Amino acid sequence: MADIPTTARPRSSAARVCTILGFVFAVLALFLSPLIFGVIGLILGIVGAVLGDKPLGWYAAAASVVGAILGYVIAMAIINS
């Protein structure tokens, strides 16, 4: 058979580090500053997915968005009570 090039990148350790940091920033967005840590976690999750950590990178990006939204809702509930 002929060697068919694949478009998928192999997973690197940098991809896994970005993904793990994306999850860490998702948790920080929930408790500290939703806007700052949510955006950073989103970026790191996307970078991790693009570098080859496909499913977990996208999950980290989604978790960062959810963490930012929940953190904002919690902050508004505390401020308005």
N, CA, C and O atoms as a CHARMM CRD file, in Angstrom:
* protein
*
  324
    1    1 MET  N      0.83200  -1.18200   0.00000 PROA 1      0.00000
    2    1 MET  CA     0.00000   0.00000   0.00000 PROA 1      0.00000
    3    1 MET  C      0.87300   1.23900   0.00000 PROA 1      0.00000
    4    1 MET  O      1.99000   1.23600   0.51600 PROA 1      0.00000
    5    2 ALA  N      0.35700   2.26300  -0.56900 PROA 2      0.00000
    6    2 ALA  CA     1.07700   3.53700  -0.60600 PROA 2      0.00000
    7    2 ALA  C      0.94600   4.23600   0.73600 PROA 2      0.00000
    8    2 ALA  O     -0.05800   4.09800   1.43500 PROA 2      0.00000
    9    3 ASP  N      1.97700   4.98500   1.07600 PROA 3      0.00000
   10    3 ASP  CA     1.92000   5.76800   2.30400 PROA 3      0.00000
   11    3 ASP  C      1.00200   6.96100   2.09100 PROA 3      0.00000
   12    3 ASP  O      1.27400   7.83900   1.27100 PROA 3      0.00000
   13    4 ILE  N     -0.06800   6.97400   2.83000 PROA 4      0.00000
   14    4 ILE  CA    -1.03400   8.07000   2.73300 PROA 4      0.00000
   15    4 ILE  C     -0.77100   9.02500   3.88600 PROA 4      0.00000
   16    4 ILE  O     -0.85400   8.63300   5.05000 PROA 4      0.00000
   17    5 PRO  N     -0.45700  10.26700   3.57200 PROA 5      0.00000
   18    5 PRO  CA    -0.20300  11.20700   4.66600 PROA 5      0.00000
   19    5 PRO  C     -1.49800  11.52100   5.41400 PROA 5      0.00000
   20    5 PRO  O     -2.56900  11.63200   4.81800 PROA 5      0.00000
   21    6 THR  N     -1.37500  11.65600   6.68300 PROA 6      0.00000
   22    6 THR  CA    -2.52700  11.97100   7.51100 PROA 6      0.00000
   23    6 THR  C     -2.48400  13.44100   7.89900 PROA 6      0.00000
   24    6 THR  O     -1.40700  14.02300   8.03000 PROA 6      0.00000
   25    7 THR  N     -3.63500  14.02800   8.08100 PROA 7      0.00000
   26    7 THR  CA    -3.68900  15.43900   8.45200 PROA 7      0.00000
   27    7 THR  C     -3.68500  15.63000   9.96000 PROA 7      0.00000
   28    7 THR  O     -3.50300  16.75000  10.43700 PROA 7      0.00000
   29    8 ALA  N     -3.88300  14.55800  10.71700 PROA 8      0.00000
   30    8 ALA  CA    -3.89500  14.67300  12.16700 PROA 8      0.00000
   31    8 ALA  C     -2.47200  14.78700  12.68900 PROA 8      0.00000
   32    8 ALA  O     -1.57000  14.06900  12.25800 PROA 8      0.00000
   33    9 ARG  N     -2.29800  15.69800  13.61600 PROA 9      0.00000
   34    9 ARG  CA    -0.98200  15.85400  14.22800 PROA 9      0.00000
   35    9 ARG  C     -0.81600  14.85500  15.37000 PROA 9      0.00000
   36    9 ARG  O     -1.77400  14.56200  16.08500 PROA 9      0.00000
   37   10 PRO  N      0.38000  14.33800  15.53900 PROA 10     0.00000
   38   10 PRO  CA     0.58800  13.47100  16.69700 PROA 10     0.00000
   39   10 PRO  C      0.56300  14.30800  17.97800 PROA 10     0.00000
   40   10 PRO  O      0.98300  15.46500  17.98700 PROA 10     0.00000
   41   11 ARG  N      0.07200  13.71200  19.04000 PROA 11     0.00000
   42   11 ARG  CA    -0.02100  14.43000  20.30500 PROA 11     0.00000
   43   11 ARG  C      1.37000  14.63400  20.89100 PROA 11     0.00000
   44   11 ARG  O      2.18300  13.71100  20.92600 PROA 11     0.00000
   45   12 SER  N      1.62900  15.83700  21.34300 PROA 12     0.00000
   46   12 SER  CA     2.91500  16.13000  21.95700 PROA 12     0.00000
   47   12 SER  C      2.70200  16.41000  23.43800 PROA 12     0.00000
   48   12 SER  O      1.57000  16.54600  23.90200 PROA 12     0.00000
   49   13 SER  N      3.79800  16.49400  24.16600 PROA 13     0.00000
   50   13 SER  CA     3.67400  16.79900  25.59000 PROA 13     0.00000
   51   13 SER  C      3.23700  18.24600  25.78400 PROA 13     0.00000
   52   13 SER  O      2.59000  18.55900  26.78300 PROA 13     0.00000
   53   14 ALA  N      3.57600  19.13600  24.85300 PROA 14     0.00000
   54   14 ALA  CA     3.12900  20.52300  24.95100 PROA 14     0.00000
   55   14 ALA  C      1.61600  20.60500  24.82800 PROA 14     0.00000
   56   14 ALA  O      0.98200  21.43400  25.48100 PROA 14     0.00000
   57   15 ALA  N      1.03700  19.75500  23.99900 PROA 15     0.00000
   58   15 ALA  CA    -0.41800  19.73300  23.85600 PROA 15     0.00000
   59   15 ALA  C     -1.07100  19.29600  25.15700 PROA 15     0.00000
   60   15 ALA  O     -2.07900  19.87100  25.56900 PROA 15     0.00000
   61   16 ARG  N     -0.51700  18.30200  25.79800 PROA 16     0.00000
   62   16 ARG  CA    -1.10300  17.81800  27.05400 PROA 16     0.00000
   63   16 ARG  C     -0.96400  18.87400  28.15200 PROA 16     0.00000
   64   16 ARG  O     -1.87700  19.04900  28.95800 PROA 16     0.00000
   65   17 VAL  N      0.16700  19.57700  28.18900 PROA 17     0.00000
   66   17 VAL  CA     0.36500  20.63000  29.18900 PROA 17     0.00000
   67   17 VAL  C     -0.65400  21.74500  28.98500 PROA 17     0.00000
   68   17 VAL  O     -1.23900  22.23100  29.95300 PROA 17     0.00000
   69   18 CYS  N     -0.87300  22.15300  27.74500 PROA 18     0.00000
   70   18 CYS  CA    -1.86300  23.19200  27.45900 PROA 18     0.00000
   71   18 CYS  C     -3.26000  22.73900  27.86000 PROA 18     0.00000
   72   18 CYS  O     -4.04000  23.53200  28.38700 PROA 18     0.00000
   73   19 THR  N     -3.57900  21.49000  27.61900 PROA 19     0.00000
   74   19 THR  CA    -4.88800  20.96800  27.97700 PROA 19     0.00000
   75   19 THR  C     -5.08200  20.94300  29.48500 PROA 19     0.00000
   76   19 THR  O     -6.13800  21.34100  29.97700 PROA 19     0.00000
   77   20 ILE  N     -4.08800  20.48500  30.21800 PROA 20     0.00000
   78   20 ILE  CA    -4.18700  20.44000  31.67500 PROA 20     0.00000
   79   20 ILE  C     -4.31100  21.84200  32.24000 PROA 20     0.00000
   80   20 ILE  O     -5.11500  22.07900  33.14200 PROA 20     0.00000
   81   21 LEU  N     -3.52500  22.77100  31.71900 PROA 21     0.00000
   82   21 LEU  CA    -3.62800  24.15000  32.17800 PROA 21     0.00000
   83   21 LEU  C     -4.99000  24.75200  31.82100 PROA 21     0.00000
   84   21 LEU  O     -5.51000  25.58800  32.55900 PROA 21     0.00000
   85   22 GLY  N     -5.55900  24.33500  30.71000 PROA 22     0.00000
   86   22 GLY  CA    -6.90100  24.78500  30.35600 PROA 22     0.00000
   87   22 GLY  C     -7.92700  24.36600  31.39700 PROA 22     0.00000
   88   22 GLY  O     -8.79700  25.15500  31.76600 PROA 22     0.00000
   89   23 PHE  N     -7.83100  23.11900  31.87600 PROA 23     0.00000
   90   23 PHE  CA    -8.73200  22.65800  32.92900 PROA 23     0.00000
   91   23 PHE  C     -8.48300  23.39100  34.24800 PROA 23     0.00000
   92   23 PHE  O     -9.42900  23.71200  34.96700 PROA 23     0.00000
   93   24 VAL  N     -7.22000  23.65500  34.56400 PROA 24     0.00000
   94   24 VAL  CA    -6.89400  24.38300  35.79100 PROA 24     0.00000
   95   24 VAL  C     -7.48700  25.79200  35.73900 PROA 24     0.00000
   96   24 VAL  O     -8.06500  26.26300  36.71700 PROA 24     0.00000
   97   25 PHE  N     -7.34100  26.45900  34.59500 PROA 25     0.00000
   98   25 PHE  CA    -7.89700  27.80100  34.46900 PROA 25     0.00000
   99   25 PHE  C     -9.42300  27.77600  34.45100 PROA 25     0.00000
  100   25 PHE  O    -10.04900  28.76600  34.83200 PROA 25     0.00000
  101   26 ALA  N    -10.03200  26.69100  34.02800 PROA 26     0.00000
  102   26 ALA  CA   -11.49200  26.56800  34.09400 PROA 26     0.00000
  103   26 ALA  C    -11.96200  26.57200  35.54700 PROA 26     0.00000
  104   26 ALA  O    -12.96500  27.20400  35.87900 PROA 26     0.00000
  105   27 VAL  N    -11.23700  25.86600  36.40800 PROA 27     0.00000
  106   27 VAL  CA   -11.58000  25.84700  37.82900 PROA 27     0.00000
  107   27 VAL  C    -11.31900  27.21400  38.45600 PROA 27     0.00000
  108   27 VAL  O    -12.11600  27.68800  39.26600 PROA 27     0.00000
  109   28 LEU  N    -10.21300  27.84600  38.08700 PROA 28     0.00000
  110   28 LEU  CA    -9.91600  29.17700  38.60800 PROA 28     0.00000
  111   28 LEU  C    -10.96100  30.18800  38.15300 PROA 28     0.00000
  112   28 LEU  O    -11.28900  31.11200  38.89600 PROA 28     0.00000
  113   29 ALA  N    -11.48400  30.02600  36.94900 PROA 29     0.00000
  114   29 ALA  CA   -12.53700  30.92100  36.45800 PROA 29     0.00000
  115   29 ALA  C    -13.79800  30.77100  37.28600 PROA 29     0.00000
  116   29 ALA  O    -14.55100  31.72900  37.46000 PROA 29     0.00000
  117   30 LEU  N    -14.02300  29.59600  37.78700 PROA 30     0.00000
  118   30 LEU  CA   -15.21100  29.36200  38.59800 PROA 30     0.00000
  119   30 LEU  C    -15.11600  30.08200  39.93600 PROA 30     0.00000
  120   30 LEU  O    -16.12800  30.57400  40.43600 PROA 30     0.00000
  121   31 PHE  N    -13.92800  30.15900  40.52800 PROA 31     0.00000
  122   31 PHE  CA   -13.79500  30.68500  41.87800 PROA 31     0.00000
  123   31 PHE  C    -13.18700  32.08300  41.96700 PROA 31     0.00000
  124   31 PHE  O    -13.48900  32.81300  42.91100 PROA 31     0.00000
  125   32 LEU  N    -12.35000  32.47500  41.02500 PROA 32     0.00000
  126   32 LEU  CA   -11.65700  33.74800  41.17600 PROA 32     0.00000
  127   32 LEU  C    -12.17500  34.81000  40.21100 PROA 32     0.00000
  128   32 LEU  O    -13.10300  35.54600  40.54500 PROA 32     0.00000
  129   33 SER  N    -11.59700  34.89600  39.04500 PROA 33     0.00000
  130   33 SER  CA   -11.98000  35.91000  38.06700 PROA 33     0.00000
  131   33 SER  C    -12.47500  35.22600  36.80100 PROA 33     0.00000
  132   33 SER  O    -11.67200  34.73100  36.01000 PROA 33     0.00000
  133   34 PRO  N    -13.78000  35.19400  36.60400 PROA 34     0.00000
  134   34 PRO  CA   -14.32500  34.43100  35.48100 PROA 34     0.00000
  135   34 PRO  C    -13.85800  34.93000  34.11300 PROA 34     0.00000
  136   34 PRO  O    -13.55500  34.12600  33.23100 PROA 34     0.00000
  137   35 LEU  N    -13.79900  36.22200  33.93800 PROA 35     0.00000
  138   35 LEU  CA   -13.45200  36.74600  32.62300 PROA 35     0.00000
  139   35 LEU  C    -12.00700  36.42600  32.24500 PROA 35     0.00000
  140   35 LEU  O    -11.74900  35.90400  31.16100 PROA 35     0.00000
  141   36 ILE  N    -11.08900  36.73000  33.11600 PROA 36     0.00000
  142   36 ILE  CA    -9.65900  36.54800  32.80100 PROA 36     0.00000
  143   36 ILE  C     -9.30900  35.07200  32.66700 PROA 36     0.00000
  144   36 ILE  O     -8.75600  34.65300  31.65000 PROA 36     0.00000
  145   37 PHE  N     -9.62900  34.28500  33.68600 PROA 37     0.00000
  146   37 PHE  CA    -9.24000  32.88200  33.67400 PROA 37     0.00000
  147   37 PHE  C    -10.05600  32.06500  32.67500 PROA 37     0.00000
  148   37 PHE  O     -9.56100  31.07400  32.13900 PROA 37     0.00000
  149   38 GLY  N    -11.28800  32.46500  32.42300 PROA 38     0.00000
  150   38 GLY  CA   -12.09100  31.77800  31.41600 PROA 38     0.00000
  151   38 GLY  C    -11.52300  31.93100  30.01800 PROA 38     0.00000
  152   38 GLY  O    -11.46500  30.96800  29.25400 PROA 38     0.00000
  153   39 VAL  N    -11.10400  33.14800  29.68300 PROA 39     0.00000
  154   39 VAL  CA   -10.52600  33.39000  28.35700 PROA 39     0.00000
  155   39 VAL  C     -9.18600  32.68000  28.21200 PROA 39     0.00000
  156   39 VAL  O     -8.90700  32.08200  27.17300 PROA 39     0.00000
  157   40 ILE  N     -8.35800  32.74500  29.24800 PROA 40     0.00000
  158   40 ILE  CA    -7.05600  32.05800  29.18900 PROA 40     0.00000
  159   40 ILE  C     -7.25100  30.55200  29.04900 PROA 40     0.00000
  160   40 ILE  O     -6.55800  29.90900  28.26000 PROA 40     0.00000
  161   41 GLY  N     -8.18500  29.98600  29.80500 PROA 41     0.00000
  162   41 GLY  CA    -8.46800  28.55600  29.70800 PROA 41     0.00000
  163   41 GLY  C     -9.00400  28.17100  28.34000 PROA 41     0.00000
  164   41 GLY  O     -8.65500  27.11700  27.80700 PROA 41     0.00000
  165   42 LEU  N     -9.85000  29.02000  27.77000 PROA 42     0.00000
  166   42 LEU  CA   -10.37600  28.77400  26.42300 PROA 42     0.00000
  167   42 LEU  C     -9.25100  28.73600  25.40000 PROA 42     0.00000
  168   42 LEU  O     -9.19800  27.84100  24.55600 PROA 42     0.00000
  169   43 ILE  N     -8.36000  29.70200  25.48000 PROA 43     0.00000
  170   43 ILE  CA    -7.23400  29.75300  24.53800 PROA 43     0.00000
  171   43 ILE  C     -6.33400  28.53600  24.70400 PROA 43     0.00000
  172   43 ILE  O     -5.93200  27.92600  23.71400 PROA 43     0.00000
  173   44 LEU  N     -6.01500  28.17700  25.94100 PROA 44     0.00000
  174   44 LEU  CA    -5.14400  27.02000  26.16900 PROA 44     0.00000
  175   44 LEU  C     -5.80000  25.71900  25.72700 PROA 44     0.00000
  176   44 LEU  O     -5.11700  24.83200  25.21600 PROA 44     0.00000
  177   45 GLY  N     -7.09900  25.59000  25.91300 PROA 45     0.00000
  178   45 GLY  CA    -7.80300  24.40000  25.44400 PROA 45     0.00000
  179   45 GLY  C     -7.77400  24.27600  23.93600 PROA 45     0.00000
  180   45 GLY  O     -7.56800  23.18700  23.40000 PROA 45     0.00000
  181   46 ILE  N     -7.98000  25.39500  23.24600 PROA 46     0.00000
  182   46 ILE  CA    -7.93400  25.37800  21.78400 PROA 46     0.00000
  183   46 ILE  C     -6.52100  25.07300  21.29500 PROA 46     0.00000
  184   46 ILE  O     -6.34400  24.30300  20.35100 PROA 46     0.00000
  185   47 VAL  N     -5.51900  25.66800  21.92900 PROA 47     0.00000
  186   47 VAL  CA    -4.13200  25.39300  21.53500 PROA 47     0.00000
  187   47 VAL  C     -3.80000  23.92200  21.75600 PROA 47     0.00000
  188   47 VAL  O     -3.15400  23.29700  20.91500 PROA 47     0.00000
  189   48 GLY  N     -4.24200  23.36500  22.88700 PROA 48     0.00000
  190   48 GLY  CA    -4.00600  21.94600  23.14400 PROA 48     0.00000
  191   48 GLY  C     -4.65600  21.06000  22.10400 PROA 48     0.00000
  192   48 GLY  O     -4.06600  20.06800  21.67400 PROA 48     0.00000
  193   49 ALA  N     -5.87800  21.41100  21.68900 PROA 49     0.00000
  194   49 ALA  CA    -6.56800  20.61900  20.67100 PROA 49     0.00000
  195   49 ALA  C     -5.88200  20.72900  19.31900 PROA 49     0.00000
  196   49 ALA  O     -5.76500  19.73500  18.60300 PROA 49     0.00000
  197   50 VAL  N     -5.42900  21.91600  18.96400 PROA 50     0.00000
  198   50 VAL  CA    -4.76900  22.11200  17.67200 PROA 50     0.00000
  199   50 VAL  C     -3.41900  21.40100  17.63400 PROA 50     0.00000
  200   50 VAL  O     -3.00100  20.90800  16.58700 PROA 50     0.00000
  201   51 LEU  N     -2.74100  21.35000  18.77800 PROA 51     0.00000
  202   51 LEU  CA    -1.44100  20.68700  18.82200 PROA 51     0.00000
  203   51 LEU  C     -1.54600  19.16200  18.83200 PROA 51     0.00000
  204   51 LEU  O     -0.53100  18.47600  18.71600 PROA 51     0.00000
  205   52 GLY  N     -2.76000  18.62300  18.96900 PROA 52     0.00000
  206   52 GLY  CA    -2.89300  17.17600  18.84400 PROA 52     0.00000
  207   52 GLY  C     -3.64100  16.48100  19.95400 PROA 52     0.00000
  208   52 GLY  O     -3.93300  15.29100  19.83400 PROA 52     0.00000
  209   53 ASP  N     -3.96000  17.16500  21.02000 PROA 53     0.00000
  210   53 ASP  CA    -4.70100  16.54200  22.11500 PROA 53     0.00000
  211   53 ASP  C     -6.18800  16.77800  21.86700 PROA 53     0.00000
  212   53 ASP  O     -6.84700  17.53200  22.58300 PROA 53     0.00000
  213   54 LYS  N     -6.70200  16.10300  20.82200 PROA 54     0.00000
  214   54 LYS  CA    -8.00900  16.42900  20.26200 PROA 54     0.00000
  215   54 LYS  C     -9.17200  16.39400  21.24200 PROA 54     0.00000
  216   54 LYS  O     -9.75000  17.45100  21.49500 PROA 54     0.00000
  217   55 PRO  N     -9.54700  15.28900  21.79700 PROA 55     0.00000
  218   55 PRO  CA   -10.79000  15.35700  22.57700 PROA 55     0.00000
  219   55 PRO  C    -10.64300  16.17400  23.85700 PROA 55     0.00000
  220   55 PRO  O    -11.52200  16.97200  24.18500 PROA 55     0.00000
  221   56 LEU  N     -9.55500  15.98600  24.57600 PROA 56     0.00000
  222   56 LEU  CA    -9.41200  16.67400  25.85400 PROA 56     0.00000
  223   56 LEU  C     -9.18600  18.17400  25.68700 PROA 56     0.00000
  224   56 LEU  O     -9.61400  18.95500  26.53700 PROA 56     0.00000
  225   57 GLY  N     -8.53300  18.58500  24.62600 PROA 57     0.00000
  226   57 GLY  CA    -8.32900  20.01100  24.38700 PROA 57     0.00000
  227   57 GLY  C     -9.64300  20.73900  24.19200 PROA 57     0.00000
  228   57 GLY  O     -9.84500  21.82500  24.73600 PROA 57     0.00000
  229   58 TRP  N    -10.54200  20.13900  23.41100 PROA 58     0.00000
  230   58 TRP  CA   -11.84900  20.75900  23.20000 PROA 58     0.00000
  231   58 TRP  C    -12.67900  20.71900  24.47300 PROA 58     0.00000
  232   58 TRP  O    -13.44700  21.64400  24.73700 PROA 58     0.00000
  233   59 TYR  N    -12.53600  19.65700  25.27000 PROA 59     0.00000
  234   59 TYR  CA   -13.25200  19.60000  26.54000 PROA 59     0.00000
  235   59 TYR  C    -12.75100  20.68500  27.49700 PROA 59     0.00000
  236   59 TYR  O    -13.54200  21.28200  28.22700 PROA 59     0.00000
  237   60 ALA  N    -11.45600  20.93600  27.49400 PROA 60     0.00000
  238   60 ALA  CA   -10.89700  21.98500  28.34900 PROA 60     0.00000
  239   60 ALA  C    -11.41500  23.35500  27.92400 PROA 60     0.00000
  240   60 ALA  O    -11.73700  24.19200  28.76800 PROA 60     0.00000
  241   61 ALA  N    -11.49200  23.58100  26.61400 PROA 61     0.00000
  242   61 ALA  CA   -12.02100  24.85400  26.12300 PROA 61     0.00000
  243   61 ALA  C    -13.48200  25.02000  26.54200 PROA 61     0.00000
  244   61 ALA  O    -13.88100  26.09400  26.99100 PROA 61     0.00000
  245   62 ALA  N    -14.27000  23.97500  26.39800 PROA 62     0.00000
  246   62 ALA  CA   -15.68300  24.04600  26.79600 PROA 62     0.00000
  247   62 ALA  C    -15.82200  24.21600  28.30700 PROA 62     0.00000
  248   62 ALA  O    -16.67600  24.97000  28.77100 PROA 62     0.00000
  249   63 ALA  N    -14.98700  23.52000  29.06900 PROA 63     0.00000
  250   63 ALA  CA   -15.04100  23.63900  30.52600 PROA 63     0.00000
  251   63 ALA  C    -14.68200  25.05300  30.97300 PROA 63     0.00000
  252   63 ALA  O    -15.22500  25.54300  31.96300 PROA 63     0.00000
  253   64 SER  N    -13.78600  25.70500  30.26500 PROA 64     0.00000
  254   64 SER  CA   -13.41700  27.07100  30.60200 PROA 64     0.00000
  255   64 SER  C    -14.57400  28.03300  30.35700 PROA 64     0.00000
  256   64 SER  O    -14.80800  28.94700  31.14700 PROA 64     0.00000
  257   65 VAL  N    -15.28700  27.82300  29.26800 PROA 65     0.00000
  258   65 VAL  CA   -16.45100  28.66600  28.99100 PROA 65     0.00000
  259   65 VAL  C    -17.52500  28.44200  30.04600 PROA 65     0.00000
  260   65 VAL  O    -18.10500  29.40200  30.55400 PROA 65     0.00000
  261   66 VAL  N    -17.79400  27.19100  30.37800 PROA 66     0.00000
  262   66 VAL  CA   -18.79400  26.87800  31.39900 PROA 66     0.00000
  263   66 VAL  C    -18.36100  27.42200  32.75600 PROA 66     0.00000
  264   66 VAL  O    -19.18100  27.97000  33.49200 PROA 66     0.00000
  265   67 GLY  N    -17.07800  27.27600  33.09400 PROA 67     0.00000
  266   67 GLY  CA   -16.56500  27.80400  34.35500 PROA 67     0.00000
  267   67 GLY  C    -16.67900  29.31100  34.44000 PROA 67     0.00000
  268   67 GLY  O    -16.99300  29.85500  35.49900 PROA 67     0.00000
  269   68 ALA  N    -16.42500  29.99100  33.32700 PROA 68     0.00000
  270   68 ALA  CA   -16.54100  31.44800  33.30400 PROA 68     0.00000
  271   68 ALA  C    -17.99900  31.87200  33.48600 PROA 68     0.00000
  272   68 ALA  O    -18.28300  32.80700  34.23500 PROA 68     0.00000
  273   69 ILE  N    -18.91300  31.19700  32.81400 PROA 69     0.00000
  274   69 ILE  CA   -20.33300  31.54700  32.94200 PROA 69     0.00000
  275   69 ILE  C    -20.83700  31.27600  34.35700 PROA 69     0.00000
  276   69 ILE  O    -21.52000  32.11200  34.94800 PROA 69     0.00000
  277   70 LEU  N    -20.49900  30.10500  34.89800 PROA 70     0.00000
  278   70 LEU  CA   -20.93400  29.78600  36.26100 PROA 70     0.00000
  279   70 LEU  C    -20.28900  30.71400  37.29300 PROA 70     0.00000
  280   70 LEU  O    -20.93400  31.12000  38.26000 PROA 70     0.00000
  281   71 GLY  N    -19.02200  31.04200  37.08100 PROA 71     0.00000
  282   71 GLY  CA   -18.34800  31.97600  37.98600 PROA 71     0.00000
  283   71 GLY  C    -18.99800  33.35000  37.96900 PROA 71     0.00000
  284   71 GLY  O    -19.13400  33.99500  39.00900 PROA 71     0.00000
  285   72 TYR  N    -19.39900  33.79400  36.78300 PROA 72     0.00000
  286   72 TYR  CA   -20.08400  35.08200  36.66300 PROA 72     0.00000
  287   72 TYR  C    -21.44100  35.03100  37.35800 PROA 72     0.00000
  288   72 TYR  O    -21.81300  35.97300  38.05800 PROA 72     0.00000
  289   73 VAL  N    -22.18200  33.94300  37.16900 PROA 73     0.00000
  290   73 VAL  CA   -23.49900  33.80900  37.80700 PROA 73     0.00000
  291   73 VAL  C    -23.35900  33.77500  39.32600 PROA 73     0.00000
  292   73 VAL  O    -24.13800  34.41600  40.03000 PROA 73     0.00000
  293   74 ILE  N    -22.38800  33.04300  39.83400 PROA 74     0.00000
  294   74 ILE  CA   -22.15200  32.97700  41.27200 PROA 74     0.00000
  295   74 ILE  C    -21.75800  34.34500  41.81800 PROA 74     0.00000
  296   74 ILE  O    -22.23900  34.75600  42.87400 PROA 74     0.00000
  297   75 ALA  N    -20.88800  35.04600  41.10600 PROA 75     0.00000
  298   75 ALA  CA   -20.46800  36.38000  41.55800 PROA 75     0.00000
  299   75 ALA  C    -21.64300  37.34400  41.59100 PROA 75     0.00000
  300   75 ALA  O    -21.76700  38.13900  42.52300 PROA 75     0.00000
  301   76 MET  N    -22.50800  37.28300  40.58100 PROA 76     0.00000
  302   76 MET  CA   -23.67500  38.16700  40.56900 PROA 76     0.00000
  303   76 MET  C    -24.65800  37.80400  41.68100 PROA 76     0.00000
  304   76 MET  O    -25.29400  38.68400  42.26100 PROA 76     0.00000
  305   77 ALA  N    -24.78200  36.51000  41.97600 PROA 77     0.00000
  306   77 ALA  CA   -25.66800  36.09900  43.06000 PROA 77     0.00000
  307   77 ALA  C    -25.15100  36.58200  44.42200 PROA 77     0.00000
  308   77 ALA  O    -25.93500  36.97000  45.28800 PROA 77     0.00000
  309   78 ILE  N    -23.84300  36.55400  44.59600 PROA 78     0.00000
  310   78 ILE  CA   -23.25500  37.01300  45.85900 PROA 78     0.00000
  311   78 ILE  C    -23.37300  38.52400  45.97700 PROA 78     0.00000
  312   78 ILE  O    -23.68600  39.04100  47.04900 PROA 78     0.00000
  313   79 ILE  N    -23.12700  39.23000  44.89400 PROA 79     0.00000
  314   79 ILE  CA   -23.18900  40.69200  44.93200 PROA 79     0.00000
  315   79 ILE  C    -24.62100  41.17700  45.15900 PROA 79     0.00000
  316   79 ILE  O    -24.82400  42.14100  45.89700 PROA 79     0.00000
  317   80 ASN  N    -25.60100  40.54600  44.55300 PROA 80     0.00000
  318   80 ASN  CA   -26.98500  40.99300  44.65000 PROA 80     0.00000
  319   80 ASN  C    -27.72100  40.50800  45.89400 PROA 80     0.00000
  320   80 ASN  O    -28.85900  40.91300  46.13100 PROA 80     0.00000
  321   81 SER  N    -27.10200  39.66100  46.68000 PROA 81     0.00000
  322   81 SER  CA   -27.80700  39.16400  47.85700 PROA 81     0.00000
  323   81 SER  C    -27.57000  40.01500  49.09100 PROA 81     0.00000
  324   81 SER  O    -28.10200  39.71500  50.16000 PROA 81     0.00000
